[in-house]
Amino acid sequence: MRNLPRILALVLLAVNGAGAIYGGYLLMTDPTGHALQMPHEWIEHTPFKDFFVPGVILFLVNGICSFIVIIATIVQYRKAAALIFVQGLLLCGWIFLQLLLTLKYHPLQAIMGAIGLLLMITGYQLTHRDTIVAQAD
């Protein structure tokens, strides 16, 4: 039971990372958004002319970074819990900016926003649990 938050974080990070790498890659290789069935109107009210730059950001910030946090968690890097929290914050920020800039809603945004919140909660719990354990030693 003690490892449940860490396992949950690893699963959530893997889901976020895999989806972001897949989606980011498709947006970079097809900046029109057609590969993901994203109409151009979703990007009309943003500073971007196509989906390439958002694809790069998605790929790096939510994709690659999630896998870096997974590695940090597996090797038990002492700041891994804080990194989990930050990755959740980045994911929530990504979703918030999507909603703000595109003025469009898709149910996947609610799912990913929930994953971001769960990562933040889990990272917070792990940070405080690790602090309490360190103080007890």
C-alpha positions in Angstrom: 0.0 0.0 0.0 3.0 2.3 0.7 4.0 2.2 -3.0 0.5 2.9 -4.4 0.9 6.7 -4.9 4.3 6.0 -6.7 2.7 3.3 -8.9 -0.3 5.6 -9.7 2.1 8.4 -10.6 4.1 6.1 -12.9 0.9 4.9 -14.7 -0.4 8.5 -15.1 3.0 9.8 -16.3 3.1 6.9 -18.9 -0.4 7.7 -20.2 0.4 11.4 -20.4 3.8 10.8 -21.9 2.8 8.3 -24.5 -0.2 10.3 -25.6 1.8 13.5 -25.8 4.6 11.9 -27.8 2.1 10.3 -30.2 0.0 13.5 -30.6 3.0 15.8 -30.7 4.7 13.7 -33.3 1.5 13.7 -35.5 1.1 17.5 -35.2 4.8 18.0 -36.1 4.7 15.7 -39.1 1.2 17.0 -40.2 0.9 20.6 -39.0 -2.5 20.8 -40.7 -3.9 18.7 -37.8 -5.7 16.4 -40.3 -3.9 13.3 -38.9 -5.6 13.9 -35.6 -8.8 15.1 -37.2 -8.3 18.6 -35.7 -10.0 21.3 -37.8 -8.0 24.5 -38.5 -10.7 26.5 -36.7 -9.3 25.2 -33.4 -6.1 27.2 -34.0 -7.7 30.4 -35.5 -7.7 32.4 -32.3 -4.2 31.4 -31.3 -0.8 33.0 -32.2 0.0 29.9 -34.3 -0.5 29.6 -38.1 -0.6 25.8 -37.8 -0.2 23.0 -35.3 3.6 22.5 -35.6 4.7 24.7 -32.7 2.0 23.3 -30.3 3.0 19.8 -31.5 6.7 20.5 -30.5 5.6 21.9 -27.1 3.3 18.9 -26.5 6.0 16.4 -27.6 8.7 18.0 -25.3 6.8 19.3 -22.3 4.2 16.6 -21.8 5.9 13.8 -23.7 9.6 13.7 -23.1 9.4 15.4 -19.7 6.9 12.8 -18.5 9.4 10.0 -19.4 12.2 11.9 -17.7 10.1 12.0 -14.5 9.3 8.3 -14.8 13.0 7.6 -14.9 13.6 9.9 -12.0 10.9 8.1 -10.0 12.2 4.6 -10.9 15.8 5.4 -9.9 14.4 7.1 -6.7 15.9 10.5 -7.4 15.3 12.4 -4.2 13.4 15.2 -6.0 11.2 12.8 -8.0 8.0 13.6 -6.0 8.5 17.3 -6.7 9.0 16.5 -10.4 5.7 14.5 -10.4 3.9 17.6 -9.0 5.5 19.9 -11.5 4.6 17.6 -14.4 1.0 17.6 -13.2 1.1 21.4 -13.0 2.5 21.6 -16.6 -0.2 19.3 -17.9 -2.9 21.4 -16.2 -1.3 24.5 -17.6 -1.3 23.0 -21.0 -5.0 22.2 -20.8 -5.9 25.6 -19.4 -4.0 27.3 -22.2 -5.7 25.1 -24.8 -9.1 26.1 -23.5 -8.1 29.8 -23.2 -6.5 30.1 -26.7 -8.7 27.8 -28.8 -12.1 28.6 -27.2 -12.9 24.9 -27.9 -13.7 22.0 -25.6 -13.1 18.3 -26.1 -13.8 15.6 -23.5 -10.2 14.5 -23.7 -9.2 17.8 -22.1 -11.2 16.9 -19.0 -9.5 13.5 -18.8 -6.1 15.0 -19.2 -6.9 17.8 -16.8 -7.9 15.1 -14.2 -4.6 13.3 -14.8 -2.8 16.5 -14.2 -4.6 17.1 -11.0 -4.0 13.5 -9.9 -0.3 14.0 -10.6 -0.2 17.1 -8.5 -2.0 15.4 -5.6 0.2 12.4 -5.8 3.4 14.4 -6.1 2.3 16.5 -3.1 1.6 13.3 -1.1 4.9 11.8 -2.0 6.8 15.0 -1.2 5.3 15.2 2.3 5.5 11.4 2.9 9.2 11.5 2.0 9.7 14.5 4.2 8.0 12.8 7.2 10.0 9.6 6.7 13.3 11.6 6.4 12.5 13.5 9.7 11.7 10.2 11.4 15.1 8.7 10.5 
